[in-house]
Amino acid sequence: MARPTEAIIDRQALRDNLALVQTLAADGKTMPMVKANAYGHGAIEVSKALSDVAPAFGVACIEEALVLRDVGIKQPILLLEGTFSADEVSIAAENNFWLMVENDKQKNALLRSSLKQPINIWLGVDTGMHRLGFNSNSINKHYRDLSSSNNVANNIVLASHFSCADNIGNPHTRRQIDYFQQCLSTLDNSFGRKTDWSLANSAAVLAWPETHGSWQRPGYMIYGNSPFNEPQHQAAKLTPAMTFQSAVISIREIDAGESVGYTANWTAKRRSTIATITAGYGDGYPRQAPNGTPVLINGHRCPLVGRVSMDMIT
Ligand SMILES: *Cc1c(COP(=O)(O)O)cnc(C)c1O
């Protein structure tokens, strides 16, 4: 016996979505993001399902990375926000975790550590998101300091993150790309090599081919979701990985003029059949979902009516 509310994850969909990234950005490598419990899909299961096709994984913090090591994931794991304290540097080195370096504190902690093996570093540059990353005019200096340290492996990757790539007409993305390319060519010229680089999140993988670099970092699309509000032809090829399903536990007839649920925010215009389903915001169903949100009942599209309860919808 169990409450019939389930999130079912389609492993093949995850693999198909990853393959789509690899088709769109064929010259680079694809690092699926499995942070925040793989966007709620289960980081362990998702990483295992992709472990023969993904060359590396991305997480938000070292705790998430250690969970994956514990269950036998062998790939490098990039910590997208880098370290939060200096003691994480040696743990990262021992476990082949890769580190984003986004600020002086993280950089100094890395340079001052005494490590048995060097760490792969992604150098974050702020191209306009203004959340993390170094100012671009200081990148050459940071690159030099890092690349001359024994704690840092060869092949530092230059990385940045988009703020508006899911908004296809937004000129901000173009500015971020130009800014990044300038920074990259300055680095290449100063150090006489081709620097590996990474820009693309899901929206950029799908809609901004010029952002496809040595590494792509898709999250949202791996789970089959389009990051765009409008239809987009590449996003149409994604397969949703999660089916959220439950059961109708009650059916009743109500008269026109009667209301349903907390705050009585929906009133029947005609005599109506109301089905109550055991799934609600306590299960992750959005409490803000408005009246009319479609719910499939045996494949038949029905409108959500009334407030979403903690463990029921109507
Ligand atoms: C979460 C994250 C991504 C993935 O973004 P999506 O929009 O989910 O594809 C990529 N890069 C960084 C730095 C992130 O934090």
The ligand as a Gaussian input file, in Angstrom:
#p B3LYP/6-31G(d) Opt

LIG

0 1
 C       22.822000      25.957000     -13.514000
 C       23.927000      26.374000     -14.383000
 C       23.932000      25.992000     -15.726000
 C       22.776000      25.273000     -16.396000
 O       21.752000      26.193000     -16.707000
 P       20.408000      25.701000     -17.433000
 O       19.690000      26.950000     -17.751000
 O       19.675000      24.840000     -16.457000
 O       20.827000      24.938000     -18.633000
 C       25.055000      26.317000     -16.478000
 N       26.085000      27.014000     -15.934000
 C       26.095000      27.415000     -14.638000
 C       27.244000      28.176000     -14.113000
 C       25.016000      27.122000     -13.827000
 O       25.017000      27.526000     -12.555000

